[in-house]
Amino acid sequence: MKVMELAGDWGVENLHLSERPEPSPGPGEVTIAMRAVSINPRDLIMVKGGYGRRGGKPPIIPLCDGAGEIAEIGEGVSGLAVGDLVCPTYSRSWLHGIYGRGSSLGAHGGPLDGTMQEKFLIPAQAVVKAPAHMSAPEAATLTCAAVTAWNALIEQGALRAGQRVVLQGTGGVSLFALQIAKMQGAEVIIISSSDEKLERAKSLGADHGINYVQTPDWHDEVRKLSNGREIDHIIELGGASTIEKSLKIIKPGGVLSLIGILGGVNANLNLGRLVTSNIRLQGITVGSRDMFANMVRAMELHKIHPVIDEQRFAFDQLGPALAALPQGKHFGKVVCEL
């Protein structure tokens, strides 16, 4: 079978189209005929060796996102049938609860082989049925970004109708967070450097948009748009460059979900405000199989469709697909079809 493999050393230049033997499922396992995969910033960092020992070592098959049909079923597997459209979970060792010490040991795309292969052998318990209304390319976007947004807002954030949410950027996590927040009945303010992307976000349900290049003190504009009321929840992606402004607008008892550190890792914070205002600063790393299944049920009920970028890539174009991420020209998830 065909695989895209990182061989020899870290680096996008070391991604190659290779052949591996076709797998056959043993007891408790299934084989997925992969139809589509999608790209996350995590994947580019992983391919470059940015996760150190946590990322395993080459040779390795990258990516954790994907979807395909069940091709074979091993002995003792129930609840799945040949032909079912399914998604692998982020980690086969993280099935329940919040993140723990062993949660990333079974992560796909590093340290374990990931989804960029024609046939994916995986324990049946690490598979979630895709939402019934989604195509394979749509379902292929869910595993990392969507579950991360769901975990931040719903599982750990307990977002409720009528609350106010600020989302930073228009990447995969933020767009899923927008759809989830509106599904929950929240008011959403989204910030971006692109007026065009802000307009597209509004077409998806965003109540307000702020161009942070034109309005560097975007937190002051948030106050105006929310009539002086503080924010219940912030999806924090900027890290050191934005977190101080986020802390100025989060309400007492509010939740600040730190998911990205695009603006740096070292921040000078007023820790006193965290304490005296009872603010919860929580780091979020994807989510468990149970969280994934909960999200699928909600998406089916509300008929949510992921946003996919117009440009599609072929199986052997993983390198160009990864290279497209830092350019920031895409809107929605970047997908490769097998």
HUBEL-V758213 format. One record per pair of residues at least 6 apart in sequence whose ideal C-beta (glycine too) atoms are under 7 Angstrom apart, sorted by sequence separation. I is the first residue (numbers start at 1). J is the second residue. D is the distance in Angstrom with one decimal. If there is no record, write none. Layout:
BEGIN
i-><I I>
j-><J J>
d-><D D>
END
This chain:
BEGIN
i-><8 25 45 49 106 108 109 153 159 168 182 192 212 215 236 250 273 324 7 73 108 167 181 202 236 274 313 6 23 131 190 201 210 313 6 7 46 73 93 94 130 222 325 70 93 167 178 236 246 324 4 5 70 71 167 190 198 210 70 91 93 94 178 210 234 4 5 70 91 93 198 321 69 70 92 2 3 47 69 91 321 46 69 70 91 165 174 190 195 234 2 3 90 91 188 192 208 1 67 90 188 189 193 231 318 1 43 67 188 189 190 191 192 193 230 231 232 311 317 43 67 88 170 187 193 230 231 236 1 66 165 167 189 191 230 233 236 239 242 309 315 66 159 164 165 170 232 233 234 235 236 237 238 239 241 247 309 314 161 162 163 164 165 166 167 168 169 178 182 231 234 236 237 239 240 241 244 247 256 258 309 312 313 314 315 149 153 161 230 233 235 238 239 240 243 256 258 307 308 309 40 148 152 159 161 179 237 238 239 240 244 252 253 254 255 256 257 258 259 307 308 309 312 37 64 154 178 219 223 239 240 243 247 252 258 307 38 88 145 149 153 159 170 178 191 218 222 240 255 257 306 308 37 145 149 153 178 239 37 175 219 250 36 92 95 146 150 219 36 92 145 149 170 15 34 35 88 35 189 34 35 88 92 12 33 32 33 189 10 11 89 10 32 33 88 10 32 88 89 30 31 6 31 86 87 30 86 30 64 86 87 30 64 80 86 29 64 84 85 28 63 25 27 30 62 77 80 10 24 25 26 27 28 71 9 25 27 28 66 8 30 54 60 64 65 7 63 64 85 6 7 61 62 63 68 87 6 60 61 63 90 5 6 32 56 62 85 89 90 55 56 61 87 88 5 6 32 55 61 87 166 4 54 90 3 4 98 177 51 174 164 173 46 67 174 46 173 164 166 43 164 165 168 68 164 165 166 167 168 169 67 163 168 163 168 67 67 66 159 168 65 65 157 37 65 37 64 65 64 153 34 34 152 34 33 34 173 31 32 31 31 32 29 30 29 29 30 28 29 23 25 28 22 30 23 157 36 157 35 36 38 42 37 38 204 36 40 40 152 152 148 4 3 3 183 1 2 1 1 183 183 179 156 200 40 152 155 175 151 197 151 148 151 155 150 148 147 148 147 151 150 144 147 147 150 147 146 175 146 128 170 172 126 128 142 128 131 141 129 133 138 141 128 131 132 138 131 133 138 137 99 145 97 96 141 95 94 95 96 141 94 95 140 90 137 89 137 116 89 118 47 44 43 44 39 39 41 39 38 39 38 38 17 36 37 36 36 35 36 15 35 15 34 12 12 12 4 2 4>
j-><14 31 51 55 112 114 115 159 165 174 188 198 218 221 242 256 279 330 14 80 115 174 188 209 243 281 320 14 31 139 198 209 218 321 15 16 55 82 102 103 139 231 334 80 103 177 188 246 256 334 15 16 81 82 178 201 209 221 82 103 105 106 190 222 246 17 18 83 104 106 211 334 83 84 106 17 18 62 84 106 336 62 85 86 107 181 190 206 211 250 19 20 107 108 205 209 225 19 85 108 206 207 211 249 336 20 62 86 207 208 209 210 211 212 249 250 251 330 336 63 87 108 190 207 213 250 251 256 22 87 186 188 210 212 251 254 257 260 263 330 336 88 181 186 187 192 254 255 256 257 258 259 260 261 263 269 331 336 184 185 186 187 188 189 190 191 192 201 205 254 257 259 260 262 263 264 267 270 279 281 332 335 336 337 338 173 177 185 254 257 259 262 263 264 267 280 282 331 332 333 65 173 177 184 186 204 262 263 264 265 269 277 278 279 280 281 282 283 284 332 333 334 337 63 90 180 204 245 249 265 266 269 273 278 284 333 65 115 172 176 180 186 197 205 218 245 249 267 282 284 333 335 65 173 177 181 206 267 66 204 248 279 66 122 125 176 180 249 67 123 176 180 201 47 66 67 120 68 222 68 69 122 126 47 68 68 69 225 47 48 126 48 70 71 126 49 71 127 128 70 71 47 72 127 128 72 128 73 107 129 130 74 108 124 130 74 109 129 130 74 109 72 74 77 109 124 127 58 72 73 74 75 76 119 58 74 76 77 115 58 80 104 110 114 115 58 114 115 136 58 59 113 114 115 120 139 59 113 114 116 143 59 60 86 110 116 139 143 144 110 111 116 142 143 61 62 88 111 117 143 222 61 111 147 61 62 156 235 110 235 226 235 109 130 237 110 237 229 231 109 231 232 235 136 232 233 234 235 236 237 136 232 237 233 238 139 140 140 233 242 140 141 233 115 143 116 143 144 144 233 115 117 235 118 119 120 259 119 120 120 121 122 121 122 122 123 124 123 124 119 121 124 119 127 121 255 136 257 136 137 140 144 140 141 307 140 144 145 257 259 259 116 116 117 298 117 118 118 119 302 304 304 282 331 172 284 287 307 284 331 286 284 287 291 287 286 286 287 287 291 291 286 291 292 295 295 295 332 306 289 331 333 289 292 306 293 296 306 296 300 305 308 296 299 300 306 300 303 308 308 285 333 288 288 333 288 288 289 290 335 289 290 335 286 335 289 337 318 292 338 322 322 322 325 321 322 325 325 333 334 334 335 316 335 336 336 337 337 338 318 338 319 338 319 322 323 316 315 318>
d-><5.2 5.1 6.4 6.6 6.1 4.2 6.9 4.5 7.0 6.5 6.3 5.1 4.5 5.2 6.6 5.4 6.7 6.2 6.0 6.2 6.2 4.4 5.0 5.8 5.9 6.2 6.4 5.6 5.7 6.6 6.7 6.0 4.8 4.2 5.6 5.7 5.1 6.4 5.4 3.9 3.6 6.6 6.6 5.6 6.4 5.3 5.7 5.5 5.8 5.9 5.9 5.7 6.6 6.8 5.9 4.9 3.4 5.1 5.3 5.8 5.0 6.6 6.4 7.0 4.8 6.1 4.3 6.3 6.2 3.0 6.4 5.5 5.4 4.7 3.9 6.4 5.3 5.6 6.6 4.4 5.5 6.4 5.8 6.0 4.4 4.8 6.7 4.7 5.7 5.8 6.6 5.2 6.1 7.0 6.9 6.8 4.6 6.9 6.2 6.8 5.0 6.6 6.6 5.0 6.1 5.9 5.7 6.9 5.3 4.5 5.5 4.6 6.6 6.2 5.9 5.5 6.0 6.9 6.4 5.4 4.9 5.9 6.8 5.1 4.7 6.4 6.1 5.5 4.9 6.7 5.0 6.4 6.8 4.8 3.4 6.4 6.2 6.3 5.9 4.0 6.1 6.1 6.5 6.8 7.0 4.9 5.3 4.8 5.0 5.5 4.8 5.7 6.9 3.3 2.5 6.9 5.9 6.6 6.2 6.4 5.0 4.7 5.1 5.0 4.5 5.7 6.0 6.3 4.0 6.3 6.9 6.5 3.4 6.1 5.2 5.9 6.8 6.6 6.3 6.4 4.7 5.7 4.4 6.8 4.9 5.2 6.0 3.2 6.8 7.0 6.2 5.6 4.8 3.4 5.2 6.9 6.9 6.9 4.9 6.5 6.4 5.3 7.0 5.2 6.8 6.5 5.8 4.2 5.4 6.3 6.7 4.2 5.0 5.8 4.9 4.9 5.6 5.0 5.0 3.4 5.3 5.4 6.0 5.1 5.3 6.7 5.7 4.0 6.3 6.2 5.6 6.8 5.8 5.8 6.9 6.8 4.3 6.1 3.5 4.0 5.4 5.9 4.4 6.3 5.2 6.9 5.2 4.1 6.6 5.0 6.1 5.5 5.7 4.8 4.0 6.1 5.7 6.8 4.2 6.9 5.2 5.6 6.6 6.6 6.3 4.4 5.9 4.9 5.7 5.6 5.5 5.5 5.6 6.9 5.4 6.0 6.4 4.5 5.7 4.0 6.9 5.5 3.7 5.7 4.9 4.4 5.2 5.8 6.8 6.3 4.8 5.8 6.2 4.2 6.2 3.2 6.5 6.1 6.1 5.5 4.7 5.9 4.3 4.8 5.3 6.7 6.5 5.3 6.4 5.5 5.5 6.4 4.3 6.0 5.9 4.2 4.3 6.0 4.4 6.0 4.6 5.1 5.3 6.1 4.8 4.4 6.8 6.8 6.9 6.4 5.2 4.5 5.5 6.4 6.3 3.5 5.0 6.3 3.2 6.2 6.1 6.1 6.1 5.5 6.3 5.6 4.3 6.5 6.2 5.0 4.5 4.0 5.1 4.7 7.0 5.6 6.5 6.1 5.1 4.8 5.5 5.4 5.2 6.2 5.1 5.5 6.2 6.6 6.0 3.9 3.1 5.2 5.8 6.6 5.7 5.8 6.9 6.0 5.4 5.5 6.0 6.7 6.7 6.5 5.3 6.8 6.7 5.0 6.1 6.1 5.6 6.7 6.0 5.6 6.9 4.3 7.0 6.7 5.1 6.1 5.1 6.6 6.1 6.5 5.2 4.8 4.6 4.8 6.3 5.3 4.7 3.9 4.3 6.5 5.6 3.8 4.1 5.1 5.9 6.2 5.7 6.4 5.5 4.9 4.5 5.9 5.7 5.3 5.5 6.5 6.0 6.4 6.2 6.1 6.1 5.5 5.8 5.3 4.4 6.9 5.4 6.5 6.1 6.3 6.7 5.7 4.9 5.9 6.3 5.7 6.2 5.8 5.5 6.2 3.6 4.9 4.7 6.3 3.8 4.3 4.9 6.3 5.5 4.5 6.9 3.9 4.7 6.1 3.8 6.4 6.1 4.2 6.4 4.1 6.6 6.5 5.0 4.1 5.0 4.9 6.6 5.3 6.0 5.9 6.7 4.6 6.5 5.0 5.7 5.8 7.0 5.9 3.8 5.2 6.5 5.2 5.5 6.6 4.1 5.4 6.1 5.7 5.8 5.2 4.2 6.2 6.4 6.3 6.9 6.4 6.4 5.1 6.4 4.7 6.9 5.3 5.3 4.4 6.9 6.5 6.1 6.6 6.1 4.9 5.9 4.9 4.7 5.7 6.7 6.1 5.5 6.9 6.2 5.6 4.0 5.9 4.9 4.4 5.2 6.8 6.9 6.6 6.2 4.4 5.0 4.5 6.2 6.1 5.7 6.4 6.4 5.0 6.5 5.6 5.3 6.0 6.2 6.2 4.6 4.4 6.3 4.9 4.9 5.7 5.1 6.8 4.9 7.0 6.4 5.7 5.6 5.1 5.3 5.2 5.7 6.6 7.0 6.7 4.7>
END
